[in-house]
Amino acid sequence: MVKCATSCGKYSAGDLRSQITIERKSRQPDGMGGATETWAGIGAPWAMWQALSGAELWQAMRVAPSVKAKAVIRFKGDDAGAPFYGPGDRVRHRGREWAIVAVVDPDDRGEWLEIMLAEGQPS
């Protein structure tokens, strides 16, 4: 029988081999009464990166790629204990932009976040 000093979860620190950047959209005044939307980095955690699927779909009379992935990072929560990141944010990984589809605390223990991602979808 193996006993764990802290916890025996489904992920470990050694799984976090890819650094990602998480960005959040903000509106900056343009000086003429309007605003410009920009993306700013809000975190650069180490992650376990896992490609989930890839396909080509017909959309609007053309072929559109559909790629899905998952990034697992250490938990980061807001003041209420909910995940700090959400579907309004996006992830950059190796020069590619990924929309966050969902963020899940897989065992509800506040240790890990599974970030479900889709490439080519608007954030």
Residue pairs with C-beta under 8 A, 6 or more apart in sequence:
2 8
7 109
7 111
9 107
9 109
9 111
9 112
10 106
10 107
10 112
11 48
11 72
11 111
11 112
15 48
15 72
16 45
16 46
16 47
16 48
16 72
16 73
16 74
17 46
17 48
17 49
18 46
18 47
18 48
18 49
18 71
18 93
18 94
19 44
19 45
19 46
19 47
20 44
20 45
20 46
20 47
20 49
20 71
20 73
20 91
20 92
20 93
21 41
21 43
21 44
21 91
21 92
21 93
22 41
22 42
22 43
22 44
22 45
22 85
22 89
22 90
22 91
23 39
23 40
23 41
23 42
23 89
23 90
23 91
23 92
24 39
24 40
24 42
24 88
24 89
25 37
25 38
25 39
25 88
25 89
25 90
25 123
26 37
26 38
26 39
26 40
27 35
27 36
27 37
27 38
28 35
28 36
28 37
28 38
29 35
30 36
39 90
42 85
42 89
43 76
43 84
43 85
45 73
45 74
45 76
46 73
46 74
47 71
47 72
47 73
47 93
47 115
48 71
48 72
48 73
49 69
49 70
49 71
49 93
50 69
50 70
50 71
50 72
51 67
51 68
51 69
52 68
52 69
52 70
53 66
53 67
53 68
54 65
54 66
54 67
54 68
55 65
55 66
55 67
56 63
56 64
56 65
56 66
57 63
57 64
57 65
57 66
58 64
64 120
65 119
65 120
66 118
66 119
66 120
67 118
67 119
67 120
68 101
68 116
68 117
68 118
68 119
69 93
69 98
69 117
69 118
69 119
70 114
70 115
70 116
70 117
71 91
71 93
71 114
71 115
71 117
72 112
72 113
72 114
72 115
73 112
73 113
73 115
74 111
74 112
74 113
75 83
75 105
75 110
75 111
75 112
75 113
76 83
76 84
76 85
76 113
77 83
77 84
77 110
78 84
81 110
83 103
83 104
83 105
83 113
85 100
85 103
85 113
85 115
86 100
86 103
87 99
87 100
87 101
87 102
87 103
87 123
88 100
88 123
89 100
89 123
90 97
90 98
90 99
90 100
90 123
91 97
91 98
91 100
91 115
91 117
92 98
96 119
97 119
98 117
98 118
98 119
99 117
99 118
99 119
99 120
99 121
99 122
99 123
100 115
100 116
100 117
100 123
101 116
101 117
101 118
101 121
102 115
102 116
103 113
103 114
103 115
103 116
104 113
104 114
104 116
105 111
105 112
105 113
105 114
106 112
106 114
